[in-house]
Amino acid sequence: MKRESITTVNRRGTDSVKWGLYGDDVLPLWVADMDFQSPAAVIDALQERVAHGVFGYPLHPQELRELVVSRMQERYGWKISPKDMIFIPGVVPGFNLTCQLLTKLGESLLIQPPVYPPILNAAEKAGVRNIRAELVRQPDGSYTVDFDALEAAIEADTRCLIFCNPHNPVGKVYTRTELERIADICLKHKLTIISDEIHSDLVFKGSQHIPIASLSDEVAKNTVTLIAPSKTFNIAGLSCALMICTNHELLKKIENASHGLLGDVNVLGLTAAIAAYRDGGDWLAQTMQVLKGNLDYLSNFIQKSLPEIKMHKPDATYLAWLDCRELALEEGPYKFFLKKAKVALNFGDDFGEGGQGFVRLNFGCSRELLSEALERMEKAVRER
Ligand SMILES: Cc1ncc(COP(=O)(O)O)c(C=O)c1O
């Protein structure tokens, strides 16, 4: 493996939402981007592209299509063709647009809270009802699906499921058996699956991501899969994501609807995506080691020094879902840690049912930052 250095740099004053939203005295462990510099190959490719000096409208490069085809084959044994994808500026606009096309006003869509807030809010944007089949929290803090409840929740006018795998915020990677049951339920009730798999590259050893569309041709035709290099290679600000769908009629419909509405992919985003998918493998493997080290550190710290907080190690993502209910904080853990520890986390309530009393912590940062934030949190809890 090529030795990459996984480097953090000062992000204050760089118009980063993570670092700029709160005051300089606050340590930001919230919004889902990492503090690591992107792979050297990405930075070099961008510098070369910038040096060219012309930034007109882009074509969507065949090389990127081919890279995605090989990536899906190598990582998941999923055989797709370069024609099975379109490039879009973001996963969120991708699923919002798809929901709007698949539903009519007043109909419904299905989600599994607690879940990433834009998924929670997609129904409202589409003018439809949100049907919620809550994930079930187990005593060890892991989450399972109550398949009977999921199926029972579906109504005659429910048109699609917005699925999130790996799941944000609970960090769950679905097993093949779980995916098969979900896919079967969706086929039986004619629900299109919109599968947000943006975190699929960030899976820890011991778990294996399976794209739900890879289960069978029939499931693939019933699924719109959304992926992006953005979380993986820390290039979220470059606005480049992908929608994969082997049902070309549906894909064409979405592509047509996107014109003039979504905006095109950023020309630098395409350059970065190619470099990341082609040359970012070693960087990613090393970043996963750094994340694993941070995760172990976080988990040990919580067990020893903040035992009232319960955390199940995520199978994937750099996001930890912290159950702070035992602390019984009057103002809730988000406000408490922001005010008393000067640590910004994500507010659990924003993730819907099952989020009350929880916060989400982003450990995609330097160990120093993580340990200082945890020490501040511990002190605030002890002094309360
Ligand atoms: C599950 C999930 N989907 C989508 C996104 C954002 O996607 P994009 O920036 O491509 O719209 C995030 C970012 O945190 C996420 O966690």
The ligand as an ORCA input file, in Angstrom:
! r2SCAN-3c Opt
* xyz 0 1
  C     -27.223      9.625      4.337
  C     -26.770     10.879      3.654
  N     -27.228     11.163      2.426
  C     -26.848     12.277      1.776
  C     -25.967     13.168      2.342
  C     -25.563     14.410      1.611
  O     -25.503     14.202      0.245
  P     -25.203     15.376     -0.780
  O     -24.272     16.329     -0.122
  O     -24.588     14.653     -1.940
  O     -26.524     15.971     -1.131
  C     -25.469     12.923      3.623
  C     -24.589     13.886      4.285
  O     -24.386     13.868      5.455
  C     -25.874     11.737      4.282
  O     -25.403     11.431      5.496
*
